[in-house]
Amino acid sequence: MTAHVLAAEAATPPAVAPSLAALAGRAGTAAPTRVSLAYVEPRFKLYLRFGEPARTLQLDRWRRCAVFLPGAMFCRIRWQANDYGTVRWQLMVMQAGTALDALQRIPGVLPGARLLLHAECEPAVRAVLERIDAIEALSIATIDVSPAYWRTLGNRLSARLPLPEYTVERHAAWLAGRALP
C-alpha cells in the first residue's frame, strides 16, 4: 500500500451511530421520543410490535429504552398477568412528535407522542394484531402505513364497528399524497 492510501484510511473516521445530542440538535425538530420497555418473564411484558428506533439503550436485565426520531411510527404492547392468568392487554400505535405537534402524555413515553390507536382488552388487541399481520402479509412496512388508517381503526374499535382492511390501493394513495408538495 502506498503512503497516500494509508493516510486516507487513517483520516476517515469509523462509522459510528450518531449521539442522542446530535439527533436532538437538528434545527427545527423536537427532542427524540424515549419509550420505556420491560420484560419480567411470567408477569409483565412491555414491548414494541413494530417501529424502528434510532437507538435502543439497555438499562438493566429487565428494562430497555427505545429512542425514536420525530415523526417515527411505532406500536407498543403491554401485557400483564397474575397467578390466575392475563389481567391486562393494551396496544398503542403512536407517532413520535415533531416540533410543531401537540403531544399526548403517555406513561413510559417521554416527552409524549401522538396517539393514533389505543386498544384495551384481549379481543380488541387481537383484532388489531390480525390487521397488522394482514398489512405485513401485503409486504407493506407497518411503519409506513397512513396515520389516518390507524385513527380510523381505533375509532371503529371503540364504536364496535367492522374494522377496515388496509389495501395496496389505499397505501399507494397515501404514498402519492405524501409526495405532493
C-alpha positions in Angstrom: 0.0 0.0 0.0 1.2 3.5 -0.7 1.5 6.2 1.8 -1.4 8.1 0.3 -3.8 5.2 0.7 -2.7 4.6 4.3 -3.1 8.3 5.1 -6.6 8.4 3.5 -7.6 5.3 5.6 -6.3 6.9 8.8 -8.1 10.2 8.0 -11.6 8.6 7.6 -13.3 8.0 10.9 -15.1 4.7 11.5 -18.9 4.7 11.0 -20.4 5.4 14.4 -24.1 5.8 15.3 -24.9 9.5 15.9 -25.2 10.5 19.5 -28.5 11.4 21.1 -27.3 15.0 21.4 -26.6 15.2 17.7 -30.0 13.7 16.9 -31.7 16.2 19.2 -29.7 19.1 17.9 -31.1 19.2 14.4 -32.7 22.5 13.7 -36.5 22.6 13.6 -37.0 19.3 15.3 -38.3 18.2 18.6 -36.3 16.1 21.1 -36.3 12.4 20.4 -39.1 10.3 21.9 -38.0 7.8 24.6 -40.1 4.7 25.0 -39.8 2.5 28.1 -39.8 -1.2 27.5 -39.6 -4.0 30.1 -39.8 -7.8 30.4 -40.3 -9.7 33.6 -40.8 -13.4 32.5 -44.0 -14.7 33.9 -45.7 -11.4 34.8 -45.1 -8.4 32.6 -44.1 -7.6 29.0 -43.9 -4.1 27.6 -42.5 -4.4 24.1 -42.6 -3.0 20.6 -44.7 -4.8 18.0 -43.3 -2.6 15.2 -41.1 0.5 14.8 -37.5 1.3 14.0 -35.8 3.0 17.0 -32.8 5.2 16.2 -31.2 3.7 19.2 -32.0 1.2 22.0 -30.5 1.5 25.4 -30.2 -1.5 27.7 -30.9 -0.1 31.2 -30.6 -3.4 33.1 -31.6 -7.0 32.7 -35.3 -6.3 32.5 -35.6 -2.8 31.2 -34.7 -1.1 27.9 -35.4 2.3 26.4 -36.1 2.8 22.6 -35.3 6.2 21.2 -37.3 7.4 18.1 -36.7 10.4 15.9 -39.5 12.9 15.3 -42.2 11.6 13.0 -41.4 7.9 13.5 -44.3 5.4 13.9 -44.3 2.6 16.5 -46.6 0.2 18.3 -46.1 -0.7 21.9 -47.9 -3.7 23.6 -48.4 -4.1 27.3 -49.3 -7.5 28.7 -49.7 -8.3 32.4 -50.5 -11.4 34.3 -51.0 -12.7 37.8 -51.2 -16.2 39.4 -54.5 -16.8 37.6 -53.8 -15.6 34.1 -53.8 -12.5 32.0 -55.1 -9.3 33.7 -54.3 -6.7 31.1 -53.7 -6.3 27.3 -53.0 -2.9 25.8 -51.9 -1.9 22.4 -51.0 1.6 21.3 -49.9 2.8 17.9 -48.1 6.1 18.3 -46.2 8.7 16.2 -43.2 10.5 17.7 -43.9 14.2 17.8 -42.2 16.9 15.7 -41.5 20.4 16.9 -45.0 21.7 15.9 -47.1 18.8 17.2 -49.3 18.8 20.3 -48.3 15.6 22.2 -50.3 13.5 24.4 -48.8 12.4 27.7 -48.5 8.6 27.8 -46.9 6.7 30.7 -43.5 5.5 29.7 -43.3 7.7 26.6 -41.2 10.9 27.1 -41.9 13.7 26.3 -45.1 12.2 24.7 -46.4 11.1 21.4 -49.4 11.5 19.0 -51.7 8.6 20.0 -53.2 7.2 16.8 -54.8 4.0 18.1 -55.5 2.6 21.6 -56.8 -0.9 22.1 -57.6 -2.2 25.6 -58.6 -5.8 26.4 -57.7 -9.1 24.7 -60.3 -9.2 21.9 -59.5 -5.7 20.7 -55.7 -6.2 20.8 -56.0 -9.5 18.9 -58.2 -7.8 16.3 -55.6 -5.1 15.8 -52.8 -7.7 15.7 -54.6 -9.5 13.0 -54.8 -6.2 11.0 -51.0 -5.7 11.5 -50.3 -9.3 10.3 -52.5 -8.7 7.2 -50.6 -5.5 6.4 -47.3 -7.3 6.7 -48.6 -10.1 4.5 -49.1 -7.5 1.8 -45.3 -6.7 2.1 -46.1 -3.2 3.4 -43.9 -1.9 6.2 -46.2 -1.1 9.1 -44.2 2.0 9.9 -45.2 3.4 6.5 -49.0 2.9 7.0 -51.1 6.0 6.8 -51.7 7.6 10.3 -55.3 8.2 9.1 -55.8 4.4 8.9 -54.7 3.8 12.5 -57.0 6.6 13.7 -59.9 5.0 11.7 -59.1 1.6 13.1 -59.1 3.0 16.6 -62.4 4.8 16.1 -64.1 1.7 14.6 -62.8 -0.4 17.5 -64.3 2.0 20.1 -67.6 2.2 18.2 -67.7 -1.7 17.8 -68.0 -1.4 14.0 -66.4 -3.7 11.4 -62.7 -3.0 11.1 -61.4 -1.7 7.7 -58.8 -3.5 5.7 -55.6 -1.8 4.6 -55.2 -2.4 0.9 -52.4 -1.9 -1.5 -54.5 0.7 -3.3 -55.0 2.7 -0.1 -51.3 2.5 0.6 -50.5 3.8 -2.9 -52.9 6.7 -2.4 -51.2 7.6 0.9 -47.8 7.5 -0.7 -48.9 9.6 -3.6 -50.5 12.2 -1.3 -47.2 12.4 0.7 -45.2 13.0 -2.4 -47.3 16.1 -3.3 -45.7 19.5 -2.4 
